[in-house]
Amino acid sequence: MSADIKITVIDREGLAHPLVAPTDMNMNLMEVCKSYELPVKGTCGGMAMCASCHCYVESDHQLNEPSDDEEDMLDQAFFVEDNSRLGCQIFMKPAFEGLTVRLAEESE
């Protein structure tokens, strides 16, 4: 069984990036994006404290409910939609094969 999944990240210009993400390294979406040099800052290092990895889940995958910390941070973020999540809180796992996310606009 492969420890890698295929996901798609749509950047802020609308370009889709097909990525391969390992599921056996406890990586989150923010870290995967950074490893492909996509424009995700992850200023807080994945602690759900900055929203610089804000994204929109475009596929129908069932994610864990956001933690209180994630919800608090999204309450302060710009351009929040119903499908908003923090990339640092989406950990890669086999069930996310085919996951599609779109990077949120950056705040000014």
C-alpha positions in Angstrom: 0.0 0.0 0.0 1.4 3.4 -1.0 2.0 6.0 1.7 1.4 8.8 -0.9 -1.8 10.4 -2.0 -2.5 12.8 -4.9 -4.1 16.1 -4.0 -4.7 19.3 -6.0 -3.9 22.8 -4.7 -5.4 25.7 -6.7 -3.2 28.8 -6.3 -4.4 32.4 -6.0 -4.1 32.9 -9.8 -6.4 29.9 -10.4 -3.7 27.5 -11.6 -4.2 23.9 -10.4 -1.1 22.2 -9.0 -1.3 18.3 -8.8 0.8 17.3 -5.8 1.9 14.0 -4.3 1.7 14.1 -0.5 3.0 11.5 1.9 0.6 10.1 4.5 3.3 8.4 6.7 5.2 11.6 7.8 2.4 13.4 9.8 2.6 16.3 7.3 -0.1 18.9 7.1 -1.3 20.6 4.0 0.6 23.8 4.8 3.9 21.8 5.0 3.1 20.0 1.7 2.4 23.3 0.0 5.7 24.8 1.3 7.6 21.7 0.1 6.4 22.4 -3.4 7.2 26.1 -2.9 3.6 27.3 -3.2 2.8 30.7 -1.7 1.7 29.6 1.7 3.5 31.4 4.5 2.7 29.3 7.6 4.0 32.2 9.7 3.2 30.5 13.1 4.8 27.2 12.1 1.5 25.3 12.1 0.1 26.2 15.5 -3.2 27.6 14.2 -2.2 31.1 15.4 -2.0 33.2 12.2 -4.3 32.0 9.3 -1.5 32.6 6.7 -2.3 29.0 5.4 -6.1 29.8 5.1 -7.6 27.7 2.3 -10.9 26.5 1.0 -11.7 22.8 0.7 -13.2 22.4 -2.8 -13.7 18.6 -2.8 -16.3 16.6 -0.9 -13.8 15.1 1.6 -15.0 14.8 5.2 -12.4 16.5 7.4 -12.3 16.5 11.2 -14.2 19.3 12.8 -12.1 22.4 13.3 -10.6 22.7 16.8 -11.6 25.7 18.9 -8.2 27.2 18.2 -8.7 26.9 14.4 -12.2 28.3 14.6 -10.9 31.2 16.7 -8.3 32.0 14.1 -10.8 31.7 11.2 -13.0 34.2 13.1 -10.2 36.7 12.7 -9.2 35.8 9.1 -10.2 37.7 5.9 -12.3 36.2 3.1 -13.7 33.4 5.2 -16.3 31.1 3.6 -18.2 28.0 4.8 -15.5 25.7 3.4 -12.6 27.7 5.0 -9.9 25.7 6.9 -6.3 26.3 8.0 -4.0 24.2 6.0 -1.8 23.5 9.1 -4.7 21.6 10.6 -5.3 19.3 7.7 -3.0 16.3 8.2 -2.4 14.1 5.2 -4.0 10.7 5.4 -5.1 8.0 2.8 -8.8 9.1 3.0 -7.8 12.5 1.5 -6.8 10.9 -1.9 -8.1 13.4 -4.5 -8.4 16.3 -2.0 -8.8 19.6 -3.7 -8.2 22.9 -2.0 -7.9 26.5 -3.1 -5.6 29.0 -1.4 -7.4 31.9 0.1 -6.6 35.5 -0.9 -4.0 37.1 1.2 -5.0 40.0 3.5 -3.5 43.3 2.6 
